[in-house]
Amino acid sequence: MLNLPHTMDRFKAGVFDILSYSMNGQPSIRKWYHELKKLLVTEFEFDTVQYFYIINNRLYSYEREQPVLQLEGDLLINKLKHTHYVIADKSCGELISEKDILISCMEKGVLMGFISLRPEKNNTTADSRFTAEMADHLSVLFENVMKMISTTEERKRYHELFEVTEAFNSIMDVNEILSRIIESLRKTFPAFTFTLLLSDDHDDTSNLPIEYLDYQTSNPIILQAFVTSELLIDEEKTTATLYAPLKGKQGVYGLLQAKAGKSGAFSENDKEFIKILSFTAGNALENAKLYEQSQRLIEDLQLINDVSHELNSNLNLSNMMAYLDKQISKAFSPSAIGFILTKGIEVEILDGSSQFFRTPESELYIELAKGQFKNGAESLYIAELSSKIGRQTEFQSLMAVPMIHNDQVKGFCIVLHEQPYFFTFEMYKLLQSIVHHSSLAVANSMLREELQEMINKDHLTDLFARKYLDQYIEESMLEHKTGVFILIDIDDFKKVNDTFGHQIGDAVIIQLAEELKKAAQSIGIGARWGGEELALYFPDLTAEAALKVAEDLLHSVPAQTNPPITISCGAAEWQQPHSDSLIKLVKRADDALYTAKNNGKNQLIFHPYQSLEVN
């Protein structure tokens, strides 16, 4: 027989010890239960002690792997909802034996579970007036332990909040901030599932639970939380979903989504913590985005400055396009780049363009951009080309910017990629700046080349001028192993002018020039030497092959000119490793031409390399 008063005194002392232990250590329900079970068995000689706890209106036990049967659990929960304890009877089901003591465990008036005590045989505890007192002590102990657990959890939460806030103040990387948000929430709320619903794209987020806001969603709560910047909860029968805005001073950057496995799972403390964290994260995210934007702006301005400086350093057009191709490839990583000049309905593909733009498949993209600029559009930015034009295309992302000079479109730059939405709007604006800053330099280079071509060409015949030919031969003597120079004079040209007039004389020179162009084509160049004298030069061509071209001219010219004319030709060659010069080469050809004229005209005379020396 127990001495109940003394036993109760020892029990009270044991309860106090458990409470003190919970205060000094890390309180938990499991520790509390094991210490309490040990005390009850020791002091009151209970045969069985079990703690049943409630989750989603279902009973679970630390002593069992499976939850209690639903019907039996509902019965016990209903019996204990409004009382400190009950003595079990036969109606309590098979889980509980008759005369078991069931003591309610309440937190703020809500039943969280109960302790089941089964006395040993002949134990009178269940009939004792001390049962109610013991139930009161156990209820107070449970409530205080729960308060300590709650306080400890809140302390951990706000310690975590302090640490993550401190970290946010030093982080300027968007992806790192997103990672810290998820890490902190998972640590604080392991029972919840978190997802970031972001309003725009971010790089390197493959390891994070990130989705992008669907503005066409059928869930009005998502849009309401985003638009109003308020924390909202979507309660369903078996689940609850919380949406907290990631809000900065300048806008909302997305929503923090938290999912729980039961309705009503989010306490006021949970909501307050998540709200503070999402607000702090929103500001940190905004600061990081602004920092990244400023860094990107600095880099973009530096790139534009470098491009402008380089393009205005008197580069020729070919070098300019090569430089632009390099910089655009580095900045945008495109699949193809095209630099297109427009000349009426014709287009010219400039050096520096990808090989793709020299294929028929490129016409679709070129004509699309050309038609856009013809209608006065400033630039073209297409994220998904197939959808726009209603047919499948090799490239989906397209940016095109016109090259404008003096309010006229001189051409345009096209940048392509196979993936849709590959180019961001920031990339599009940067390409606009690069092309606009380069347009003046490109136009100036084109004008320089046109001017140089005018200087290099004879305006009447469109053959090269004598000065250009002199430079070409001198460079050839440094680069090649041999060369043949041929001077050509129209026989009796004065008679042509006197008979037909100077206009016909000019027409005859032009007709002869056309024959020289055909003869030179890819193996040499033709030039107007002066008056009715023209010239041909063939680098790295044998004398035999060059003389064959000249002989063919002797026969074709009379048939191709009107009035018919004949020509006399004087040819000379140079060869390595013998020393030679332009003046010596010209002298030999001129002497050969003089011989041809004196020998009856309409013929070719060739002076081999060592036949004449100039003193």
LUMVEXZA-130796 format. One record per residue (C-alpha): residue number from 1; residue in one letter; y negated, z, x. Coordinates in Angstrom, 2 decimals. Each point is the difference from the previous one (the first is absolute). Layout:
margu_volum_y_z_x
NUM_a_Y_Z_X
...
END
This chain:
margu_volum_y_z_x
1_m_0.00_0.00_0.00
2_l_-3.41_-1.00_1.38
3_n_-2.76_2.52_0.35
4_l_-2.47_-2.30_-1.70
5_p_-3.25_1.86_0.78
6_h_0.77_0.11_3.74
7_t_1.33_-3.55_-0.09
8_m_-3.16_-1.17_-1.76
9_d_-2.15_1.67_2.66
10_r_1.92_-1.76_2.77
11_f_-0.25_-3.26_-1.98
12_k_-3.77_0.38_-0.27
13_a_-0.19_0.58_3.74
14_g_2.14_-3.08_0.57
15_v_-2.26_-2.03_-2.27
16_f_-3.00_1.17_2.01
17_d_1.76_-1.00_3.23
18_i_0.70_-3.49_-1.35
19_l_-3.64_-0.33_-1.03
20_s_-1.21_1.16_3.42
21_y_2.36_-2.39_1.74
22_s_-1.31_-2.86_-2.15
23_m_-3.59_0.90_0.90
24_n_0.67_0.07_3.73
25_g_2.25_-3.03_0.24
26_q_0.17_-3.43_-1.59
27_p_0.81_0.76_-3.66
28_s_2.52_-2.17_-1.86
29_i_2.07_0.31_-3.16
30_r_3.23_-0.38_1.96
31_k_-0.79_2.88_2.35
32_w_-1.17_2.15_-2.89
33_y_3.21_-0.71_-1.92
34_h_2.36_0.82_2.87
35_e_-1.80_3.25_0.83
36_l_-0.10_1.00_-3.68
37_k_3.69_-0.83_-0.50
38_k_0.93_2.17_2.97
39_l_-2.11_2.89_-1.37
40_l_1.41_-0.21_-3.56
41_v_3.62_-0.17_1.11
42_t_-0.49_2.88_2.42
43_e_-1.93_2.37_-2.29
44_f_1.39_-0.78_-3.46
45_e_3.48_-1.23_0.90
46_f_-0.40_-3.17_-2.05
47_d_3.04_-2.19_0.06
48_t_-1.99_-3.27_-0.15
49_v_-3.67_-0.86_0.61
50_q_-1.30_-3.55_-0.65
51_y_-3.45_-1.56_-0.09
52_f_-0.45_-2.94_-2.36
53_y_-3.18_-2.08_0.27
54_i_-1.43_-2.63_-2.31
55_i_-0.92_-3.60_0.92
56_n_-0.84_-2.51_-2.75
57_n_1.39_2.43_-2.59
58_r_3.38_0.06_1.75
59_l_1.59_3.03_1.61
60_y_1.06_-0.01_3.64
61_s_1.58_2.74_2.10
62_y_-0.01_0.79_3.71
63_e_3.71_0.77_-0.44
64_r_0.95_-3.35_-1.56
65_e_-0.26_-3.60_1.17
66_q_-0.33_-1.51_-3.47
67_p_-2.57_0.92_-2.69
68_v_1.05_2.11_-2.97
69_l_1.17_-1.89_-3.06
70_q_-2.98_-1.15_-2.06
71_l_0.91_1.73_-3.29
72_e_0.92_3.28_1.60
73_g_-3.12_-0.09_2.18
74_d_-2.26_-0.66_-3.01
75_l_1.53_2.97_-1.81
76_l_-0.67_2.42_2.85
77_i_-3.53_-1.29_0.59
78_n_-0.89_0.45_-3.65
79_k_1.37_3.58_-0.02
80_l_-2.14_1.07_2.99
81_k_-3.27_-1.83_-0.70
82_h_-1.73_2.96_-1.66
83_t_1.68_3.11_1.40
84_h_0.41_1.87_3.29
85_y_3.75_0.29_-0.29
86_v_2.98_-0.31_-2.32
87_i_3.53_1.34_-0.03
88_a_2.35_-2.93_-0.35
89_d_2.32_-0.29_-2.97
90_k_2.71_-2.48_-0.92
91_s_-2.57_-2.53_-1.20
92_c_-1.34_-0.56_3.55
93_g_2.77_-2.43_0.90
94_e_2.64_-0.13_2.70
95_l_-2.47_0.15_2.89
96_i_-0.96_3.58_-0.81
97_s_2.44_2.84_-0.76
98_e_-0.56_2.49_-2.78
99_k_-2.16_2.94_1.07
100_d_-1.49_-1.89_2.98
101_i_-3.62_0.97_0.57
102_l_-2.36_-2.99_-0.05
103_i_-3.45_0.76_1.46
104_s_-2.79_-2.54_-0.49
105_c_-1.96_-1.30_3.02
106_m_-3.48_-0.92_-1.21
107_e_-3.00_-1.57_1.74
108_k_-3.28_0.15_-1.92
109_g_1.94_0.47_-3.23
110_v_2.25_-3.03_0.61
111_l_3.78_0.49_0.33
112_m_1.00_-1.25_3.46
113_g_3.61_1.28_-0.11
114_f_1.99_3.20_-0.37
115_i_2.24_2.40_1.92
116_s_3.49_0.56_-1.37
117_l_1.56_3.41_0.81
118_r_3.65_0.71_-0.80
119_p_0.86_3.73_0.28
120_e_3.34_1.18_1.35
121_k_2.43_1.50_-2.47
122_n_-0.89_3.50_-1.13
123_n_-3.57_-0.59_1.28
124_t_-2.41_1.34_-2.62
125_t_-3.08_-1.73_1.34
126_a_-0.17_-2.43_-2.89
127_d_-0.19_2.88_-2.44
128_s_-2.48_1.99_1.99
129_r_-3.63_0.57_-0.76
130_f_-0.55_-1.12_3.57
131_t_0.85_-3.61_-0.80
132_a_-3.46_-0.63_-1.43
133_e_-1.64_1.71_2.97
134_m_2.06_-2.06_2.44
135_a_-0.94_-3.18_-1.90
136_d_-3.68_0.94_0.26
137_h_0.27_0.57_3.75
138_l_1.85_-3.30_0.54
139_s_-2.54_-1.91_-2.10
140_v_-2.89_1.46_2.00
141_l_1.82_-0.75_3.25
142_f_0.61_-3.63_-1.02
143_e_-3.58_-0.55_-1.13
144_n_-1.41_1.45_3.22
145_v_2.35_-2.03_2.18
146_m_-1.03_-3.14_-1.93
147_k_-3.65_0.86_0.59
148_m_0.66_0.40_3.71
149_i_1.87_-3.31_0.10
150_s_-2.82_-1.69_-1.88
151_t_-2.61_1.54_2.29
152_t_1.96_-1.03_3.08
153_e_0.38_-3.55_-1.32
154_e_-3.70_-0.20_-0.80
155_r_-0.82_1.28_3.49
156_k_2.26_-2.68_1.49
157_r_-1.58_-2.66_-2.19
158_y_-3.54_0.83_0.95
159_h_0.96_0.38_3.62
160_e_1.46_-3.50_-0.24
161_l_-3.14_-1.16_-1.81
162_f_-2.18_1.49_2.74
163_e_2.06_-1.67_2.72
164_v_0.06_-3.40_-1.66
165_t_-3.76_0.18_-0.75
166_e_-0.67_0.87_3.62
167_a_2.18_-2.91_1.07
168_f_-1.79_-2.39_-2.38
169_n_-3.31_0.83_1.67
170_s_1.30_-1.31_3.33
171_i_2.07_-3.00_-1.17
172_m_-1.61_-3.42_-0.23
173_d_3.13_-2.04_-0.67
174_v_0.75_-0.92_-3.62
175_n_3.79_-0.17_0.43
176_e_0.13_3.35_1.77
177_i_-1.96_1.61_-2.85
178_l_2.40_-1.47_-2.57
179_s_2.94_1.34_2.02
180_r_-1.54_3.50_0.17
181_i_-0.59_0.02_-3.77
182_i_3.67_-0.74_-0.74
183_e_1.25_2.38_2.72
184_s_-2.10_2.89_-1.33
185_l_1.02_-0.53_-3.61
186_r_3.69_-0.29_0.80
187_k_-0.17_3.22_1.99
188_t_-1.87_1.87_-2.74
189_f_1.83_-1.41_-3.05
190_p_3.54_-0.99_1.06
191_a_1.10_-0.26_-3.65
192_f_-2.52_-2.73_-0.84
193_t_0.09_-3.71_0.89
194_f_-3.26_-1.47_1.31
195_t_-1.33_-3.56_0.08
196_l_-3.40_-1.36_1.06
197_l_-1.38_-2.60_-2.40
198_l_-2.64_-1.74_2.12
199_s_-2.73_-2.32_-1.24
200_d_0.13_-2.34_3.03
201_d_2.32_-1.08_2.80
202_h_0.73_2.00_3.14
203_d_1.95_-0.93_3.14
204_d_2.99_1.77_1.55
205_t_0.95_2.01_-3.08
206_s_3.67_-1.04_-0.23
207_n_1.23_3.58_0.52
208_l_-2.25_1.52_-2.66
209_p_0.53_0.14_-3.79
210_i_-2.88_-2.38_-0.75
211_e_-0.48_-2.27_-2.97
212_y_-3.07_-1.93_-1.10
213_l_-1.83_0.56_-3.24
214_d_1.02_-2.39_-2.72
215_y_-3.19_-0.52_-1.99
216_q_2.08_-1.69_-2.73
217_t_2.22_3.08_-0.45
218_s_1.00_1.03_-3.50
219_n_-0.43_3.69_0.92
220_p_-3.52_0.93_-1.16
221_i_0.06_3.35_1.82
222_i_0.13_-1.74_3.41
223_l_-3.09_-2.08_-0.76
224_q_-1.76_2.95_-1.61
225_a_0.58_2.21_3.05
226_f_-1.27_-2.78_2.28
227_v_-3.07_-0.86_-2.07
228_t_-1.06_3.56_-0.92
229_s_0.99_1.57_3.36
230_e_1.71_2.86_-1.85
231_l_3.35_1.65_0.64
232_l_2.30_-0.89_-2.91
233_i_3.61_0.80_-0.89
234_d_2.38_-2.23_-1.92
235_e_2.43_2.35_-1.78
236_e_3.27_-1.38_-1.30
237_k_3.08_1.72_-1.44
238_t_1.87_0.39_3.26
239_t_-2.59_-0.83_2.69
240_a_-3.63_0.52_0.90
241_t_-2.18_-2.26_2.17
242_l_-3.31_1.11_1.50
243_y_-2.73_-2.43_1.11
244_a_-2.70_1.33_2.34
245_p_-2.80_-2.37_1.13
246_l_-0.59_-0.60_3.70
247_k_-3.76_0.06_-0.40
248_g_-2.72_-0.27_2.63
249_k_-3.77_-0.03_-0.37
250_q_-0.11_-3.78_-0.36
251_g_3.00_-0.67_-2.19
252_v_3.62_0.66_-0.95
253_y_2.57_-1.33_2.48
254_g_3.10_0.58_-2.08
255_l_2.08_2.67_-1.71
256_l_2.37_2.67_1.24
257_q_3.05_-0.08_-2.28
258_a_2.27_3.06_-0.24
259_k_3.19_-0.05_-2.09
260_a_1.90_3.08_-1.19
261_g_3.46_0.16_-1.54
262_k_-1.07_1.94_-3.08
263_s_-2.81_0.19_-2.48
264_g_-2.63_2.65_0.69
265_a_1.01_0.27_3.67
266_f_-3.54_0.03_1.37
267_s_-1.57_3.45_-0.02
268_e_-3.74_0.54_0.12
269_n_0.33_0.99_3.67
270_d_1.95_-3.21_0.70
271_k_-2.65_-2.12_-1.69
272_e_-2.85_1.76_1.79
273_f_1.64_-0.40_3.41
274_i_0.78_-3.70_-0.54
275_k_-3.50_-0.59_-1.36
276_i_-1.65_1.57_3.06
277_l_2.32_-1.85_2.39
278_s_-0.57_-3.37_-1.70
279_f_-3.79_0.52_0.04
280_t_0.06_0.97_3.68
281_a_2.31_-2.92_0.78
282_g_-2.25_-2.41_-1.94
283_n_-3.02_0.96_2.11
284_a_2.02_-0.21_3.22
285_l_1.38_-3.38_-1.06
286_e_-3.50_-1.26_-0.74
287_n_-1.32_1.20_3.36
288_a_2.90_-1.62_1.83
289_k_-0.47_-3.27_-1.89
290_l_-3.73_0.02_0.76
291_y_0.74_0.70_3.65
292_e_2.57_-2.81_0.17
293_q_-2.44_-2.33_-1.76
294_s_-2.76_0.88_2.46
295_q_2.35_-0.56_2.94
296_r_1.11_-3.30_-1.49
297_l_-3.63_-0.98_-0.60
298_i_-0.86_0.77_3.61
299_e_2.97_-2.08_1.18
300_d_-0.97_-2.84_-2.36
301_l_-3.62_0.04_1.19
302_q_1.18_0.00_3.61
303_l_2.30_-2.94_-0.75
304_i_-2.81_-1.93_-1.71
305_n_-2.34_0.76_2.92
306_d_2.60_-1.12_2.55
307_v_0.72_-3.19_-1.96
308_s_-3.69_-0.83_-0.33
309_h_-0.65_0.66_3.68
310_e_2.99_-2.04_1.14
311_l_-0.64_-2.95_-2.31
312_n_-3.62_-0.24_1.09
313_s_0.99_-0.18_3.68
314_n_-0.10_-3.83_-0.01
315_l_3.69_-0.44_-0.73
316_n_1.10_-3.47_-1.02
317_l_1.43_-0.45_-3.50
318_s_3.63_0.03_1.12
319_n_-0.45_3.24_1.93
320_m_-1.89_1.54_-2.92
321_m_2.85_-0.72_-2.42
322_a_2.55_1.38_2.47
323_y_-2.03_3.20_0.33
324_l_-0.43_0.36_-3.77
325_d_3.73_-0.58_-0.49
326_k_0.75_2.81_2.45
327_q_-2.41_2.47_-1.62
328_i_1.03_-0.77_-3.59
329_s_3.69_0.28_0.93
330_k_-0.65_3.38_1.59
331_a_-2.03_1.34_-2.94
332_f_2.06_-1.26_-2.96
333_s_3.52_-0.91_1.26
334_p_0.13_-3.18_-2.12
335_s_2.88_-2.47_-0.15
336_a_-2.28_-3.05_0.34
337_i_-3.65_-0.65_0.83
338_g_-1.87_-3.24_-0.68
339_f_-3.44_-1.18_1.16
340_i_-0.99_-2.97_-2.12
341_l_-3.04_-2.28_0.33
342_t_-1.07_-1.94_-3.09
343_k_-1.44_-3.50_0.30
344_g_-0.52_-1.25_-3.52
345_i_3.44_-0.37_-1.54
346_e_1.64_0.09_3.42
347_v_1.00_3.15_1.88
348_e_0.58_0.62_3.70
349_i_2.38_2.67_1.26
350_l_-1.62_1.66_3.01
351_d_1.72_1.24_3.14
352_g_1.05_3.64_-0.36
353_s_1.54_-0.61_-3.43
354_s_3.66_0.87_-0.55
355_q_2.44_-2.90_0.13
356_f_0.64_0.49_-3.72
357_f_-3.41_-1.52_-0.78
358_r_1.09_-3.27_1.60
359_t_2.86_-0.36_-2.50
360_p_-0.15_-1.51_-3.52
361_e_0.87_3.42_-1.50
362_s_-3.42_1.31_1.00
363_e_-1.83_-2.41_-2.32
364_l_0.46_2.32_-3.01
365_y_-1.85_2.85_1.71
366_i_-2.67_-2.24_1.58
367_e_-0.78_-1.75_-3.30
368_l_-0.10_3.33_-1.84
369_a_-2.62_1.38_2.41
370_k_-1.89_-3.29_0.22
371_g_-0.27_-0.23_-3.79
372_q_-1.19_3.60_-0.19
373_f_-2.81_-0.54_2.53
374_k_-0.96_-3.32_-1.54
375_n_-0.76_1.93_-3.20
376_g_-2.31_2.36_1.88
377_a_2.26_3.04_0.44
378_e_-0.79_2.12_3.05
379_s_3.55_1.06_0.90
380_l_3.55_0.04_-1.36
381_y_2.26_3.06_-0.19
382_i_3.41_-0.34_-1.72
383_a_2.58_2.80_0.13
384_e_2.84_-1.81_-1.82
385_l_-0.41_-3.77_0.17
386_s_3.11_-1.00_-2.00
387_s_-1.22_1.88_-3.07
388_k_-3.46_-1.53_0.28
389_i_1.05_-3.64_0.20
390_g_3.18_0.27_-2.09
391_r_2.50_-1.21_2.63
392_q_1.99_1.44_2.89
393_t_-1.69_-0.23_3.40
394_e_1.06_0.79_3.55
395_f_-3.05_2.20_0.57
396_q_-1.13_2.56_-2.57
397_s_-3.04_1.67_1.62
398_l_-3.00_-2.23_0.74
399_m_-3.50_0.58_1.34
400_a_-2.43_-2.88_0.56
401_v_-3.62_0.21_1.16
402_p_-2.38_-2.98_0.31
403_m_-1.90_-0.85_3.18
404_i_-3.55_-0.51_-1.27
405_h_-2.92_-1.34_2.05
406_n_-3.39_-0.90_-1.46
407_d_1.40_0.67_-3.49
408_q_2.69_-2.64_0.49
409_v_3.77_0.62_0.18
410_k_1.12_-1.40_3.35
411_g_3.57_1.19_-0.38
412_f_2.02_3.15_-0.65
413_c_2.53_2.43_1.43
414_i_3.27_0.68_-1.87
415_v_2.26_2.99_0.71
416_l_3.48_0.19_-1.60
417_h_2.97_2.37_-0.29
418_e_3.36_-0.24_-1.81
419_q_-0.20_3.47_-1.56
420_p_-2.11_0.55_-3.14
421_y_-2.83_2.55_0.27
422_f_0.30_-0.06_3.80
423_f_-3.75_-0.21_0.66
424_t_-2.16_2.89_-1.16
425_f_-3.47_-0.43_-1.44
426_e_-1.40_1.55_3.20
427_m_1.75_-2.74_2.01
428_y_-1.55_-2.61_-2.29
429_k_-3.51_1.38_0.57
430_l_0.60_0.16_3.76
431_l_1.16_-3.63_0.10
432_q_-3.14_-0.98_-1.90
433_s_-2.15_1.72_2.63
434_i_1.88_-1.56_2.92
435_v_-0.20_-3.54_-1.41
436_h_-3.63_0.33_-1.09
437_h_-1.03_1.29_3.43
438_s_1.94_-2.79_1.70
439_s_-1.26_-2.84_-2.23
440_l_-3.28_-0.45_1.90
441_a_1.77_-0.02_3.37
442_v_2.60_-2.49_-1.28
443_a_-2.72_-2.25_-1.45
444_n_-1.94_0.15_3.27
445_s_3.13_-0.83_1.96
446_m_0.68_-2.97_-2.27
447_l_-3.58_-1.19_0.49
448_r_0.34_0.40_3.78
449_e_3.20_-2.00_-0.02
450_e_-1.57_-2.68_-2.20
451_l_-3.03_-0.13_2.33
452_q_2.27_-0.11_3.04
453_e_1.99_-2.79_-1.60
454_m_-3.23_-1.91_-0.62
455_i_-0.87_0.46_3.67
456_n_3.49_-1.01_1.11
457_k_0.22_-3.09_-2.25
458_d_-1.86_-3.31_0.04
459_h_-1.72_-0.31_-3.37
460_l_0.61_-3.76_-0.32
461_t_3.70_-0.26_0.88
462_d_1.21_3.57_-0.58
463_l_1.59_-0.24_3.44
464_f_-0.61_2.77_2.51
465_a_-3.25_-0.17_1.99
466_r_-0.02_-0.75_3.71
467_k_-0.96_3.57_0.95
468_y_2.98_1.41_-1.89
469_l_2.33_-2.53_1.63
470_d_-1.29_0.94_3.46
471_q_0.77_3.69_-0.69
472_y_3.40_-0.86_-1.47
473_i_1.03_-2.03_3.09
474_e_-1.17_2.73_2.40
475_e_2.05_2.63_-1.89
476_s_2.98_-2.39_-0.08
477_m_-0.15_-0.38_3.79
478_l_0.46_3.80_0.22
479_e_2.77_0.30_-2.60
480_h_2.07_-3.22_0.18
481_k_1.90_-1.93_2.68
482_t_-1.40_-3.47_-0.66
483_g_-2.34_-1.97_-2.22
484_v_-1.20_-3.56_-0.72
485_f_-3.62_-0.95_-0.75
486_i_-0.83_-3.39_-1.59
487_l_-3.49_-1.46_-0.38
488_i_-0.35_-2.65_-2.75
489_d_-2.87_-2.46_-0.38
490_i_-0.62_-2.51_-2.84
491_d_-0.14_-3.52_1.42
492_d_-3.23_-1.92_-0.66
493_f_-1.34_2.73_-2.27
494_k_-3.57_-1.30_0.41
495_k_1.11_-3.24_-1.65
496_v_1.35_1.96_-2.97
497_n_-3.34_1.78_-0.47
498_d_-1.97_-3.19_0.47
499_t_2.18_-1.97_-2.41
500_f_0.74_2.56_-2.73
501_g_-2.63_2.69_0.52
502_h_0.14_3.57_1.23
503_q_1.47_1.39_-3.22
504_i_3.04_-2.22_0.38
505_g_0.07_0.96_3.66
506_d_0.21_3.66_-0.98
507_a_2.72_-0.84_-2.53
508_v_2.03_-1.70_2.74
509_i_-0.32_3.09_2.23
510_i_1.18_2.17_-2.93
511_q_2.99_-2.31_-0.59
512_l_0.93_0.18_3.67
513_a_-0.34_3.80_-0.11
514_e_2.51_0.14_-2.88
515_e_2.50_-1.94_2.13
516_l_-0.52_2.48_2.87
517_k_0.64_2.93_-2.33
518_k_3.30_-1.57_-1.08
519_a_0.95_-0.65_3.61
520_a_-0.86_3.52_1.19
521_q_1.30_2.04_-2.96
522_s_2.08_2.88_1.39
523_i_0.33_-1.27_3.60
524_g_-3.64_-0.19_1.06
525_i_-3.63_-0.07_-1.09
526_g_-2.55_-2.76_-0.53
527_a_-3.71_0.16_0.86
528_r_-3.14_-2.11_-0.13
529_w_-1.06_-0.48_3.59
530_g_-3.34_-1.63_-0.78
531_g_-1.30_-3.09_-1.81
532_e_2.91_-2.36_-0.58
533_e_2.19_1.83_2.55
534_l_2.76_2.32_-1.29
535_a_2.65_1.99_1.84
536_l_3.53_1.39_-0.37
537_y_1.57_2.87_1.91
538_f_3.69_0.93_0.03
539_p_0.93_3.38_1.57
540_d_3.53_0.40_1.41
541_l_0.89_-3.63_-0.80
542_t_1.43_-2.45_2.52
543_a_-2.09_-2.98_1.02
544_e_2.66_-2.32_-1.40
545_a_-0.20_1.57_-3.49
546_a_-3.80_0.12_-0.01
547_l_-0.33_-3.62_1.12
548_k_2.38_-1.01_-2.79
549_v_-2.43_1.56_-2.53
550_a_-2.92_-1.92_1.58
551_e_1.91_-3.31_-0.05
552_d_0.81_0.50_-3.68
553_l_-3.70_0.49_-0.62
554_l_-0.81_-3.29_1.74
555_h_2.20_-1.79_-2.55
556_s_-0.87_2.04_-3.15
557_v_-3.79_0.20_0.30
558_p_-0.77_-3.70_-0.68
559_a_2.14_0.16_-3.13
560_q_-1.51_3.25_-1.29
561_t_-3.70_-0.72_0.50
562_n_-2.42_-2.11_-2.02
563_p_-1.47_-2.00_1.55
564_p_2.91_-0.10_2.48
565_i_-0.73_1.31_3.47
566_t_1.87_0.39_3.27
567_i_-0.14_2.88_2.45
568_s_0.32_0.53_3.73
569_c_1.69_3.12_1.36
570_g_-0.14_1.81_3.33
571_a_2.58_2.73_0.61
572_a_0.46_2.68_2.68
573_e_2.31_2.95_0.44
574_w_0.06_3.34_1.83
575_q_3.04_1.94_1.17
576_q_0.76_3.39_1.45
577_p_0.25_1.24_2.69
578_h_-2.61_-2.47_1.30
579_s_-3.58_1.22_-0.14
580_d_-2.13_-1.91_-2.45
581_s_-3.10_0.39_-2.16
582_l_-1.51_-1.34_-3.20
583_i_-2.59_-2.07_1.85
584_k_2.67_-1.70_2.14
585_l_2.22_-0.68_-3.02
586_v_-2.90_-1.55_-1.95
587_k_-1.03_-2.07_3.02
588_r_3.47_-1.49_0.32
589_a_0.17_-0.84_-3.73
590_d_-3.53_-1.47_0.08
591_d_0.88_-2.21_2.97
592_a_3.16_-1.14_-1.79
593_l_-2.09_-0.89_-3.09
594_y_-2.46_-1.94_2.19
595_t_2.92_-1.96_1.44
596_a_1.33_-0.75_-3.51
597_k_-3.42_-1.31_-1.06
598_n_-0.33_-2.18_3.11
599_n_3.53_-1.36_-0.38
600_g_-0.69_-1.55_-3.40
601_k_-0.10_3.00_-2.44
602_n_2.53_0.83_-2.78
603_q_2.34_1.66_2.50
604_l_1.11_3.32_1.51
605_i_-0.41_0.90_3.69
606_f_1.62_3.15_1.38
607_h_-0.96_1.70_3.27
608_p_2.78_2.34_1.14
609_y_-0.94_3.42_1.40
610_q_-0.52_-0.81_3.73
611_s_-1.46_-3.52_-0.40
612_l_-3.63_1.16_0.31
613_e_-1.85_2.93_1.53
614_v_-3.54_1.00_-0.89
615_n_-2.21_0.73_3.03
END
